[in-house]
Amino acid sequence: MKLQDYIRTIPDFPKKGILFRDITTLLSEQKAFRKAIDDLAKLLKNKKIDYIVSAEARGFIFGGALAYKLNCGFVPVRKPGKLPYKTYCHSYALEYGKDSLEIHKDAFSKGAKILVLDDLLATGGTALALAKLVEKLGGSVEAIAFLIELKEIGGRKKMKEYSVYSLIKF
Amino acid sequence: MKLQDYIRTIPDFPKKGILFRDITTLLSEQKAFRKAIDDLAKLLKNKKIDYIVSAEARGFIFGGALAYKLNCGFVPVRKPGKLPYKTYCHSYALEYGKDSLEIHKDAFSKGAKILVLDDLLATGGTALALAKLVEKLGGSVEAIAFLIELKEIGGRKKMKEYSVYSLIKF
């Protein structure tokens, strides 16, 4: 089973010229979804992870499943105003514009070992924002992992200080 | 371990007079998150589920983890304009206003056995919208399950035609 075969490519979404990699066709195929989570766990088997940190919304699907598989906690990072308690905010450029993300200030203790997980590595803006928020809380980014990496965009080059993993390369 | 103890209550969020039930304190506590997923799986052990259908964003965390645990597919339902392929849309009233949700038209085949899963049962608007979208695609709603049920709001009364489950009652 090749996970890449379960990703549907949709041209001109969300705007003209973009080849959108649609993960919903992987998620709905039980064996592919399971293999994706198991393969991510294998990539990270030498890492000790206390918490997975992911951004809404697609990141939550993999974050929840992998946290269950790895027996660790899950910390959601959300758009401004969505988290109910005290937060830190980080603003950043992303592939199709600009955005801000928030994390609860008490999400984990200093020194916690964190996996930053997202579905897609394009420019790397979202993942780097997650890493910055983790470090603001005193967490240690043990690894940054993605289901899909768009190699031509070169987002990986921006995260040389981290251990970066991806399952599917386009 | 009482799962209820891991839910943080935040007064006046998102607006005055609302007691917001914050699940992030359960998610970040590995044993509580694991128990929540395992207990949901136990509640549903006599159901044959092909796909879990959940709405963004918080629903994705539990949907992804429980789909992994139950060995089934996961189908995300999103706000309008977020899903890249052809969709059906359903508009509905929710606790703090009005909203619309979309599902991919080809998310699953007719007759598929579906679990609708959400983190919180308040008015029931979101879960009923999910059930309607499932039925529009010809799916069979085998059960509707929630992590938390706010009993006083009485959302359960609106879904008498379904099998409804919840883990934590407030």
Contacts between the chains, C-beta under 8 A, distances in Angstrom:
chain1	res1	chain2	res2	distance
A	8	B	85	7.2
A	10	B	84	4.4
A	10	B	85	6.2
A	13	B	84	4.3
A	14	B	81	7.7
A	14	B	84	7.5
A	20	B	84	4.9
A	22	B	84	5.0
A	22	B	85	6.4
A	24	B	75	7.3
A	24	B	76	6.2
A	24	B	83	7.0
A	24	B	84	8.0
A	24	B	85	7.4
A	24	B	104	5.9
A	24	B	107	7.2
A	27	B	67	7.8
A	27	B	73	6.5
A	27	B	74	4.5
A	27	B	75	7.0
A	27	B	76	6.7
A	28	B	51	6.4
A	28	B	73	4.2
A	28	B	74	6.6
A	28	B	75	5.5
A	28	B	107	6.2
A	28	B	108	6.5
A	29	B	73	6.1
A	30	B	67	7.7
A	30	B	71	6.0
A	30	B	72	5.5
A	30	B	73	4.7
A	33	B	67	6.5
A	33	B	68	7.2
A	33	B	73	6.4
A	33	B	74	6.1
A	34	B	68	6.6
A	34	B	71	6.8
A	37	B	68	5.5
A	51	B	28	6.4
A	56	B	56	6.9
A	56	B	57	4.0
A	56	B	60	7.6
A	57	B	56	3.9
A	57	B	57	4.3
A	57	B	60	5.8
A	57	B	76	7.7
A	57	B	78	6.9
A	57	B	82	7.5
A	58	B	60	7.4
A	58	B	76	7.5
A	60	B	56	7.6
A	60	B	57	5.9
A	60	B	58	7.4
A	60	B	60	3.8
A	60	B	61	4.6
A	60	B	64	6.7
A	61	B	60	4.6
A	61	B	61	7.8
A	61	B	63	6.7
A	61	B	64	3.8
A	61	B	74	6.4
A	61	B	76	6.6
A	62	B	64	6.3
A	63	B	61	6.7
A	63	B	64	7.2
A	64	B	60	6.7
A	64	B	61	3.8
A	64	B	62	6.3
A	64	B	63	7.2
A	64	B	64	4.0
A	64	B	65	4.0
A	65	B	64	4.0
A	65	B	65	5.1
A	65	B	67	6.9
A	65	B	68	4.2
A	67	B	27	7.7
A	67	B	30	7.7
A	67	B	33	6.5
A	67	B	65	6.9
A	68	B	33	7.2
A	68	B	34	6.6
A	68	B	37	5.5
A	68	B	65	4.2
A	68	B	68	5.8
A	68	B	69	6.4
A	69	B	68	6.4
A	71	B	30	6.0
A	71	B	34	6.7
A	72	B	30	5.5
A	73	B	27	6.5
A	73	B	28	4.2
A	73	B	29	6.1
A	73	B	30	4.7
A	73	B	33	6.4
A	74	B	27	4.5
A	74	B	28	6.7
A	74	B	33	6.1
A	74	B	61	6.3
A	75	B	24	7.2
A	75	B	27	7.0
A	75	B	28	5.5
A	76	B	24	6.2
A	76	B	27	6.7
A	76	B	57	7.7
A	76	B	58	7.5
A	76	B	61	6.6
A	78	B	57	6.9
A	81	B	14	7.7
A	82	B	57	7.4
A	83	B	24	7.0
A	84	B	10	4.5
A	84	B	13	4.3
A	84	B	14	7.5
A	84	B	20	4.9
A	84	B	22	5.0
A	84	B	24	8.0
A	85	B	8	7.2
A	85	B	10	6.2
A	85	B	22	6.4
A	85	B	24	7.4
A	104	B	24	5.8
A	107	B	24	7.2
A	107	B	28	6.2
A	108	B	28	6.5
